[in-house]
Amino acid sequence: MPENEVPAGRGRPGPVLPSWLLESIATSAKDDVWLSAKFKTSDEAEELAKLLHYVNRSTRFAYHVATRRDETAEGHRVLFKAETNG
């Protein structure tokens, strides 16, 4: 069974994270930098924030992810910085 299909917490499967997001989280942790994504709608920004929160809570991933959301006239931005647990 692939790693991204392993049930998370109490036997419930968690969301499948896109590979680009996992790569971005790993890059943030490795380089100790904040990364950001800009969206036109708040719903899209909320979806990314939920995925980052899931990574932060999950025991499947060895990362602690800090997030921040900003709303500007140009759109909605989600900033995040990952640190490796352990």
N, CA, C and O atoms as a MOPAC input file, in Angstrom:
PM7 MOZYME 1SCF
protein

 N      0.85600 1    -1.17500 1     0.00000 1
 C      0.00000 1     0.00000 1     0.00000 1
 C      0.90200 1     1.23800 1     0.00000 1
 O      1.82200 1     1.31500 1     0.81500 1
 N      0.66800 1     2.20000 1    -0.88100 1
 C      1.47600 1     3.42400 1    -0.90400 1
 C      1.34900 1     4.20300 1     0.39500 1
 O      0.32000 1     4.14300 1     1.06700 1
 N      2.40000 1     4.93400 1     0.74500 1
 C      2.42700 1     5.67000 1     2.00500 1
 C      1.29700 1     6.68600 1     2.10900 1
 O      0.76300 1     6.89700 1     3.19800 1
 N      0.92100 1     7.32200 1     0.99700 1
 C     -0.10500 1     8.35300 1     1.07800 1
 C     -1.51600 1     7.78000 1     1.19700 1
 O     -2.48200 1     8.54200 1     1.24100 1
 N     -1.65400 1     6.46100 1     1.25000 1
 C     -2.96200 1     5.84600 1     1.44500 1
 C     -3.09900 1     5.18900 1     2.81100 1
 O     -4.12300 1     4.57200 1     3.10200 1
 N     -2.07800 1     5.31500 1     3.65000 1
 C     -2.12000 1     4.72800 1     4.98400 1
 C     -3.10300 1     5.52900 1     5.83500 1
 O     -3.01200 1     6.75600 1     5.87200 1
 N     -4.03800 1     4.87200 1     6.51900 1
 C     -4.98800 1     5.59700 1     7.36400 1
 C     -4.26500 1     6.39800 1     8.43800 1
 O     -3.23900 1     5.96800 1     8.96400 1
 N     -4.80700 1     7.55200 1     8.75200 1
 C     -4.20100 1     8.42200 1     9.75500 1
 C     -5.15800 1     8.60400 1    10.91700 1
 O     -6.33300 1     8.90400 1    10.70900 1
 N     -4.68000 1     8.43100 1    12.11800 1
 C     -5.44200 1     8.71000 1    13.32100 1
 C     -6.79300 1     8.03200 1    13.40700 1
 O     -7.66900 1     8.29700 1    12.58300 1
 N     -6.97300 1     7.19600 1    14.35200 1
 C     -8.23500 1     6.50400 1    14.64000 1
 C     -8.76300 1     5.73300 1    13.43500 1
 O     -9.96900 1     5.52200 1    13.31500 1
 N     -7.88200 1     5.31700 1    12.55300 1
 C     -8.28300 1     4.49000 1    11.43500 1
 C     -8.92900 1     5.22500 1    10.28500 1
 O     -9.30900 1     4.60800 1     9.29000 1
 N     -9.05900 1     6.53800 1    10.40400 1
 C     -9.64800 1     7.31000 1     9.30300 1
 C     -8.56100 1     7.70900 1     8.32400 1
 O     -7.48800 1     8.15600 1     8.73100 1
 N     -8.82700 1     7.55300 1     7.04600 1
 C     -7.81900 1     8.01100 1     6.08300 1
 C     -7.77000 1     9.53200 1     6.05300 1
 O     -8.79800 1    10.20500 1     6.12600 1
 N     -6.57400 1    10.05000 1     5.94600 1
 C     -6.41600 1    11.49800 1     5.83900 1
 C     -6.44400 1    11.91300 1     4.38400 1
 O     -6.54400 1    11.07200 1     3.49100 1
 N     -6.35500 1    13.20700 1     4.14700 1
 C     -6.34800 1    13.67100 1     2.75900 1
 C     -5.06400 1    13.25000 1     2.05400 1
 O     -4.02100 1    13.08500 1     2.68700 1
 N     -5.15200 1    13.08100 1     0.75700 1
 C     -3.96100 1    12.79100 1    -0.03300 1
 C     -3.32700 1    14.12800 1    -0.37100 1
 O     -3.95000 1    14.98900 1    -0.99400 1
 N     -2.07900 1    14.28800 1     0.04800 1
 C     -1.39700 1    15.55400 1    -0.18300 1
 C     -0.71900 1    15.54700 1    -1.54700 1
 O     -0.09400 1    14.55500 1    -1.92000 1
 N     -0.83400 1    16.63600 1    -2.29300 1
 C     -0.16500 1    16.70300 1    -3.59000 1
 C      1.35400 1    16.66400 1    -3.41100 1
 O      1.88100 1    17.15600 1    -2.41300 1
 N      2.04300 1    16.08500 1    -4.37400 1
 C      3.50400 1    15.95400 1    -4.27100 1
 C      4.17100 1    17.32400 1    -4.21600 1
 O      5.18900 1    17.48000 1    -3.54000 1
 N      3.61900 1    18.32300 1    -4.91400 1
 C      4.23800 1    19.65100 1    -4.88300 1
 C      4.19800 1    20.24600 1    -3.47700 1
 O      5.11100 1    20.97500 1    -3.08800 1
 N      3.15000 1    19.94300 1    -2.71300 1
 C      3.04500 1    20.46900 1    -1.36100 1
 C      4.05600 1    19.79700 1    -0.44700 1
 O      4.71200 1    20.46600 1     0.35100 1
 N      4.18600 1    18.48500 1    -0.55500 1
 C      5.17300 1    17.78600 1     0.25700 1
 C      6.59000 1    18.26400 1    -0.06400 1
 O      7.41600 1    18.42100 1     0.83600 1
 N      6.86600 1    18.49200 1    -1.34100 1
 C      8.18500 1    18.99800 1    -1.74200 1
 C      8.41500 1    20.40200 1    -1.18900 1
 O      9.52000 1    20.71800 1    -0.74900 1
 N      7.39600 1    21.23800 1    -1.20800 1
 C      7.52100 1    22.59600 1    -0.67100 1
 C      7.74500 1    22.57500 1     0.83600 1
 O      8.54600 1    23.35300 1     1.35500 1
 N      7.05400 1    21.70200 1     1.53300 1
 C      7.24300 1    21.57700 1     2.98200 1
 C      8.66600 1    21.12500 1     3.28400 1
 O      9.31500 1    21.66800 1     4.17800 1
 N      9.15200 1    20.13600 1     2.54500 1
 C     10.52000 1    19.64600 1     2.74700 1
 C     11.54100 1    20.74900 1     2.45300 1
 O     12.52800 1    20.88500 1     3.17500 1
 N     11.31100 1    21.52900 1     1.40800 1
 C     12.21600 1    22.63500 1     1.06600 1
 C     12.22400 1    23.68500 1     2.16900 1
 O     13.28600 1    24.18100 1     2.54700 1
 N     11.04900 1    24.02600 1     2.68600 1
 C     10.95100 1    25.00300 1     3.75900 1
 C     11.72700 1    24.53900 1     4.98900 1
 O     12.44500 1    25.32400 1     5.60900 1
 N     11.58100 1    23.26700 1     5.33800 1
 C     12.27700 1    22.73300 1     6.51000 1
 C     13.78700 1    22.68300 1     6.27800 1
 O     14.56800 1    23.02100 1     7.16700 1
 N     14.18600 1    22.26600 1     5.09700 1
 C     15.61500 1    22.12400 1     4.79300 1
 C     16.31400 1    23.48200 1     4.75700 1
 O     17.40300 1    23.64000 1     5.30800 1
 N     15.68200 1    24.46000 1     4.10700 1
 C     16.30700 1    25.77000 1     3.93500 1
 C     15.94900 1    26.76700 1     5.03600 1
 O     16.45600 1    27.88900 1     5.03900 1
 N     15.08200 1    26.37100 1     5.97100 1
 C     14.65100 1    27.22200 1     7.08000 1
 C     14.08800 1    28.55400 1     6.57700 1
 O     14.49100 1    29.62800 1     7.02600 1
 N     13.13600 1    28.45500 1     5.62500 1
 C     12.53900 1    29.65000 1     5.03000 1
 C     11.01200 1    29.57600 1     5.06100 1
 O     10.42600 1    28.49500 1     5.11600 1
 N     10.39000 1    30.74200 1     5.02500 1
 C      8.94900 1    30.84400 1     4.86400 1
 C      8.63900 1    30.76600 1     3.38100 1
 O      9.33500 1    31.38400 1     2.57400 1
 N      7.62800 1    30.03400 1     3.01200 1
 C      7.13800 1    29.97200 1     1.63600 1
 C      5.70900 1    30.48900 1     1.62100 1
 O      5.04400 1    30.52400 1     2.65600 1
 N      5.23700 1    30.89000 1     0.44400 1
 C      3.87300 1    31.39800 1     0.37900 1
 C      3.21300 1    31.00100 1    -0.93100 1
 O      3.87000 1    30.67700 1    -1.92000 1
 N      1.90000 1    31.03900 1    -0.89600 1
 C      1.08800 1    30.78100 1    -2.08200 1
 C     -0.01300 1    31.82800 1    -2.10200 1
 O     -0.60700 1    32.14400 1    -1.07100 1
 N     -0.27700 1    32.36100 1    -3.28900 1
 C     -1.30500 1    33.39300 1    -3.42500 1
 C     -2.49800 1    32.81800 1    -4.18800 1
 O     -2.32800 1    32.09200 1    -5.16700 1
 N     -3.70900 1    33.15300 1    -3.72600 1
 C     -4.93800 1    32.65700 1    -4.31700 1
 C     -5.88800 1    33.80400 1    -4.57000 1
 O     -5.84200 1    34.82200 1    -3.88000 1
 N     -6.75200 1    33.64100 1    -5.56200 1
 C     -7.75900 1    34.66000 1    -5.87100 1
 C     -8.93700 1    34.59300 1    -4.90200 1
 O     -9.53400 1    35.62200 1    -4.58600 1
 N     -9.27900 1    33.38000 1    -4.42200 1
 C    -10.43400 1    33.24200 1    -3.53000 1
 C     -9.99500 1    32.75900 1    -2.15200 1
 O     -8.96500 1    32.10100 1    -2.00300 1
 N    -10.78900 1    33.09500 1    -1.16400 1
 C    -10.48200 1    32.66200 1     0.20400 1
 C    -10.69100 1    31.15700 1     0.36500 1
 O    -10.04600 1    30.53100 1     1.20600 1
 N    -11.59100 1    30.56600 1    -0.43600 1
 C    -11.81800 1    29.11900 1    -0.34600 1
 C    -10.56700 1    28.32800 1    -0.71600 1
 O    -10.24500 1    27.33300 1    -0.06700 1
 N     -9.86300 1    28.76800 1    -1.75700 1
 C     -8.62800 1    28.09400 1    -2.17000 1
 C     -7.56300 1    28.22500 1    -1.08800 1
 O     -6.85600 1    27.26200 1    -0.79000 1
 N     -7.44600 1    29.40700 1    -0.50400 1
 C     -6.48500 1    29.62600 1     0.56800 1
 C     -6.83400 1    28.76800 1     1.78400 1
 O     -5.94800 1    28.20700 1     2.42800 1
 N     -8.10900 1    28.66900 1     2.09000 1
 C     -8.56900 1    27.85200 1     3.21900 1
 C     -8.22500 1    26.38200 1     3.01000 1
 O     -7.84000 1    25.69200 1     3.95300 1
 N     -8.36400 1    25.90600 1     1.78200 1
 C     -8.05000 1    24.50800 1     1.48200 1
 C     -6.57600 1    24.20900 1     1.73500 1
 O     -6.24600 1    23.17800 1     2.32000 1
 N     -5.69100 1    25.09800 1     1.30200 1
 C     -4.25700 1    24.90300 1     1.56200 1
 C     -3.96800 1    24.98100 1     3.04700 1
 O     -3.18800 1    24.18500 1     3.57000 1
 N     -4.58400 1    25.92400 1     3.73200 1
 C     -4.38300 1    26.04800 1     5.18100 1
 C     -4.80800 1    24.76900 1     5.90500 1
 O     -4.14900 1    24.34300 1     6.85400 1
 N     -5.90400 1    24.16000 1     5.46100 1
 C     -6.37000 1    22.90200 1     6.07400 1
 C     -5.36300 1    21.77600 1     5.85100 1
 O     -5.09700 1    20.99300 1     6.76300 1
 N     -4.80000 1    21.69200 1     4.63900 1
 C     -3.80100 1    20.65300 1     4.36300 1
 C     -2.55400 1    20.85600 1     5.21000 1
 O     -1.99300 1    19.89000 1     5.72700 1
 N     -2.11600 1    22.09500 1     5.35600 1
 C     -0.93800 1    22.38100 1     6.18100 1
 C     -1.21700 1    22.06700 1     7.65100 1
 O     -0.34600 1    21.55700 1     8.35600 1
 N     -2.42100 1    22.37000 1     8.10800 1
 C     -2.80800 1    22.04600 1     9.48900 1
 C     -2.81900 1    20.52800 1     9.69500 1
 O     -2.41100 1    20.03100 1    10.74500 1
 N     -3.28500 1    19.80800 1     8.68900 1
 C     -3.28400 1    18.34500 1     8.76500 1
 C     -1.85500 1    17.81300 1     8.91000 1
 O     -1.60300 1    16.93600 1     9.73600 1
 N     -0.92300 1    18.33900 1     8.11300 1
 C      0.48100 1    17.90800 1     8.20500 1
 C      1.00900 1    18.20200 1     9.60100 1
 O      1.73200 1    17.38800 1    10.17600 1
 N      0.65800 1    19.34100 1    10.14400 1
 C      1.12800 1    19.74100 1    11.47100 1
 C      0.61800 1    18.79300 1    12.55900 1
 O      1.35700 1    18.48300 1    13.49400 1
 N     -0.62400 1    18.33100 1    12.45500 1
 C     -1.23100 1    17.45000 1    13.46800 1
 C     -0.86200 1    15.98600 1    13.28500 1
 O     -0.85400 1    15.21900 1    14.24800 1
 N     -0.56000 1    15.60000 1    12.06100 1
 C     -0.40100 1    14.19300 1    11.72200 1
 C      0.89500 1    13.60300 1    12.26100 1
 O      1.92000 1    14.28000 1    12.34500 1
 N      0.82600 1    12.34000 1    12.62100 1
 C      2.04400 1    11.61700 1    13.00800 1
 C      2.68800 1    10.93900 1    11.79800 1
 O      3.77200 1    10.36700 1    11.90400 1
 N      2.01600 1    11.00700 1    10.65200 1
 C      2.56500 1    10.42100 1     9.42500 1
 C      3.72000 1    11.23100 1     8.86500 1
 O      4.59200 1    10.68800 1     8.18700 1
 N      3.73000 1    12.53300 1     9.14600 1
 C      4.73300 1    13.42700 1     8.59200 1
 C      5.62000 1    13.95600 1     9.70700 1
 O      5.13600 1    14.30000 1    10.78500 1
 N      6.91100 1    14.02000 1     9.44800 1
 C      7.87800 1    14.43200 1    10.46700 1
 C      8.11200 1    15.93800 1    10.43900 1
 O      9.25500 1    16.39000 1    10.49300 1
 N      7.03400 1    16.71400 1    10.35400 1
 C      7.17300 1    18.16100 1    10.26800 1
 C      6.21600 1    18.86600 1    11.21600 1
 O      5.09800 1    18.41400 1    11.45800 1
 N      6.69000 1    19.98600 1    11.74100 1
 C      5.82200 1    20.94900 1    12.42000 1
 C      5.71100 1    22.11600 1    11.45000 1
 O      6.73000 1    22.64100 1    11.00200 1
 N      4.49100 1    22.53100 1    11.11900 1
 C      4.28400 1    23.58500 1    10.13600 1
 C      3.56500 1    24.76500 1    10.78200 1
 O      2.45100 1    24.63000 1    11.28900 1
 N      4.21900 1    25.91500 1    10.75600 1
 C      3.59500 1    27.15300 1    11.21500 1
 C      2.95800 1    27.82000 1     9.99800 1
 O      3.56100 1    27.85600 1     8.92500 1
 N      1.75300 1    28.34300 1    10.15500 1
 C      1.07100 1    28.97900 1     9.02800 1
 C      0.56300 1    30.35600 1     9.41900 1
 O      0.34300 1    30.65900 1    10.59200 1
 N      0.38500 1    31.17200 1     8.39900 1
 C     -0.20000 1    32.50400 1     8.57100 1
 C     -0.96700 1    32.83300 1     7.30100 1
 O     -0.52500 1    32.49600 1     6.20200 1
 N     -2.09200 1    33.47800 1     7.44000 1
 C     -2.88700 1    33.88300 1     6.26900 1
 C     -2.98800 1    35.39600 1     6.24400 1
 O     -3.22400 1    36.04300 1     7.26500 1
 N     -2.80200 1    35.95000 1     5.03800 1
 C     -2.94300 1    37.39000 1     4.82700 1
 C     -3.95800 1    37.61700 1     3.71700 1
 O     -3.98300 1    36.88500 1     2.72700 1
 N     -4.79000 1    38.63000 1     3.88500 1
 C     -5.72800 1    39.01500 1     2.83700 1
 C     -5.38000 1    40.42700 1     2.40000 1
 O     -5.30900 1    41.34700 1     3.21400 1
 N     -5.16300 1    40.58100 1     1.09500 1
 C     -4.83000 1    41.88200 1     0.53200 1
 C     -5.78300 1    42.17900 1    -0.61800 1
 O     -6.62400 1    41.35100 1    -0.97200 1
 N     -5.64600 1    43.35100 1    -1.18800 1
 C     -6.46900 1    43.71500 1    -2.33900 1
 C     -6.13700 1    42.83400 1    -3.54400 1
 O     -6.97000 1    42.65600 1    -4.43300 1
 N     -4.91800 1    42.28100 1    -3.57600 1
 C     -4.49000 1    41.44100 1    -4.69600 1
 C     -4.93400 1    39.98900 1    -4.56700 1
 O     -4.87700 1    39.24200 1    -5.54400 1
 N     -5.37100 1    39.58100 1    -3.39600 1
 C     -5.80700 1    38.20600 1    -3.20500 1
 C     -5.52700 1    37.71100 1    -1.80300 1
 O     -5.29400 1    38.49200 1    -0.88100 1
 N     -5.55400 1    36.41700 1    -1.66300 1
 C     -5.35200 1    35.76400 1    -0.36200 1
 C     -4.03200 1    35.01500 1    -0.40700 1
 O     -3.73700 1    34.31800 1    -1.37700 1
 N     -3.24000 1    35.16200 1     0.64600 1
 C     -1.92600 1    34.52900 1     0.69300 1
 C     -1.83000 1    33.64200 1     1.92400 1
 O     -2.24800 1    34.02300 1     3.01800 1
 N     -1.26900 1    32.44600 1     1.72500 1
 C     -0.99000 1    31.53800 1     2.82800 1
 C      0.52200 1    31.40900 1     2.92000 1
 O      1.17700 1    31.00300 1     1.96000 1
 N      1.07300 1    31.75600 1     4.07400 1
 C      2.50200 1    31.61700 1     4.32000 1
 C      2.71400 1    30.44200 1     5.25200 1
 O      1.90900 1    30.19900 1     6.15000 1
 N      3.79800 1    29.71200 1     5.03800 1
 C      4.08400 1    28.59700 1     5.93600 1
 C      5.58000 1    28.36600 1     6.05200 1
 O      6.35300 1    28.65000 1     5.13700 1
 N      5.96000 1    27.84000 1     7.20800 1
 C      7.34400 1    27.48400 1     7.48100 1
 C      7.32900 1    26.14700 1     8.21000 1
 O      6.63600 1    25.96900 1     9.21200 1
 N      8.09800 1    25.22900 1     7.68900 1
 C      8.14400 1    23.87200 1     8.27100 1
 C      9.45600 1    23.66300 1     9.01700 1
 O     10.49600 1    24.21400 1     8.65500 1
 N      9.37700 1    22.86000 1    10.05600 1
 C     10.55100 1    22.41800 1    10.81200 1
 C     10.44300 1    20.91300 1    10.95700 1
 O      9.35000 1    20.36800 1    11.11300 1
 N     11.57600 1    20.25400 1    10.90400 1
 C     11.59200 1    18.80700 1    11.05900 1
 C     11.43500 1    18.46800 1    12.53500 1
 O     12.11800 1    19.03500 1    13.38800 1
 N     10.52900 1    17.53600 1    12.82900 1
 C     10.36200 1    17.05500 1    14.21100 1
 C     11.51900 1    16.12400 1    14.53600 1
 O     11.98100 1    15.36400 1    13.68600 1
 N     11.97000 1    16.19400 1    15.75500 1
 C     12.95400 1    15.21400 1    16.17600 1
 C     14.22100 1    15.76200 1    16.43700 1
 O     15.14500 1    15.03400 1    16.80200 1

